[in-house]
Amino acid sequence: MNDCIFCNIVKGEIPSYKVYEDDNFLAFLDIRPLNIGHTLVIPKRHERWVWDVQNVGEYFEVTRKIVLAQKKAFETDWVVSLISGEEVPHAHIWLIPRFENDGHGGFIDTKNIKSLTKEEMLAAQSKIVDNL
């Protein structure tokens, strides 16, 4: 789809902080992170919903790989996954590392967006990649 922001990221038309890529999936940092290391995992092929992804088992294996890297990278056992699909009409899974006193309380507050510098984003990207 030409007007899909995630398809344009896959094509390299929009820059991103990639943490993982293979033939079928791409993972990159969210530019409006709810915490440092907030990552989106998407299929490269445009699918509207996560449940439409034909190789959904492989999709979740990639997602698991990213979570394990996040846990090591940010020294936390708490990584929240969210699947809603309402913000962008392309299948995606949010992976959000959680920390004590991270400003979210008991549940992720999707309005509590963190302001991170480019350097902080690059450092988070590097930490995840180094732990894959």
C-alpha positions in Angstrom: 0.0 0.0 0.0 1.4 3.4 -1.0 -0.2 5.3 1.9 0.8 2.9 4.7 3.5 4.4 6.9 4.8 0.9 7.9 5.0 -0.3 4.2 7.0 2.9 3.5 9.3 2.1 6.4 9.7 -1.5 5.0 10.6 0.0 1.6 13.2 2.3 3.2 11.3 5.5 2.2 10.9 6.5 5.8 13.9 6.2 8.1 13.6 4.0 11.2 15.7 2.7 14.1 15.7 -0.9 13.0 16.5 -3.5 15.6 15.7 -6.7 13.6 15.0 -7.6 10.0 14.6 -10.8 8.1 12.8 -11.8 4.8 9.4 -11.6 6.4 9.5 -9.3 9.4 10.9 -6.0 10.6 11.3 -4.6 14.2 12.1 -1.0 14.9 11.8 1.5 17.7 8.6 3.5 18.1 9.3 7.2 17.5 6.7 8.0 20.2 7.9 5.6 22.8 6.0 4.8 26.0 9.4 3.8 27.5 12.9 3.5 26.3 13.2 0.5 24.0 9.6 0.5 22.9 9.7 -1.6 19.7 7.2 -2.4 17.0 7.3 -5.8 15.2 5.6 -5.9 11.8 5.3 -8.2 8.9 7.0 -6.8 5.8 4.0 -7.9 3.7 1.0 -5.6 4.2 -1.5 -7.3 6.4 -4.3 -5.4 8.1 -4.4 -7.5 11.3 -1.9 -9.6 13.2 -4.4 -12.5 12.9 -4.2 -12.2 9.1 -0.5 -12.9 9.0 -0.2 -16.4 7.4 3.0 -17.3 9.2 1.8 -16.0 12.5 3.9 -18.6 14.4 7.1 -17.3 12.9 5.8 -13.8 13.7 5.5 -14.6 17.3 8.9 -16.4 17.4 10.5 -13.1 16.1 8.5 -11.2 18.7 9.8 -13.5 21.4 13.4 -13.0 20.2 13.0 -9.2 20.5 11.5 -9.5 24.0 14.4 -11.6 25.2 16.8 -9.1 23.8 14.9 -6.2 25.4 14.9 -8.0 28.8 18.7 -8.3 28.7 19.3 -4.9 27.1 17.3 -2.9 29.7 17.8 -5.3 32.7 14.1 -5.9 33.2 11.9 -9.0 33.4 8.8 -6.9 32.5 8.1 -6.4 28.8 4.5 -5.6 27.9 3.1 -6.6 24.6 0.1 -4.8 23.0 -1.9 -5.7 19.9 -4.7 -3.3 19.0 -4.1 -2.3 15.4 -6.1 0.9 15.6 -3.3 3.5 15.2 -1.9 2.2 11.9 -3.8 -0.1 9.5 -0.9 -2.6 9.2 -0.4 -5.5 11.6 2.0 -4.6 14.4 2.9 -5.7 17.9 4.1 -3.2 20.5 6.8 -4.4 22.9 7.3 -2.1 25.8 9.9 -2.6 28.5 8.6 -1.7 31.9 10.5 -0.4 34.9 9.7 0.4 38.5 8.6 4.0 38.7 8.4 4.4 34.9 5.4 6.7 35.2 2.8 4.2 34.0 1.6 2.7 37.2 -0.1 -0.7 37.0 -1.0 -0.4 33.4 0.6 1.2 30.3 -0.8 4.7 29.8 -0.7 5.2 26.0 -0.7 8.9 26.5 2.5 8.9 28.6 4.9 9.3 25.7 8.5 9.7 26.5 10.6 12.4 24.9 13.9 10.8 23.9 16.8 12.3 22.0 18.3 10.9 18.9 21.3 9.7 20.9 19.0 7.9 23.4 17.1 6.2 20.5 20.4 5.1 18.9 21.7 3.8 22.3 18.4 1.9 22.8 18.6 0.5 19.3 22.2 -0.6 19.8 21.4 -2.3 23.1 18.7 -4.4 21.6 20.7 -5.3 18.5 23.7 -6.3 20.7 21.5 -8.6 22.7 19.9 -10.5 19.8 
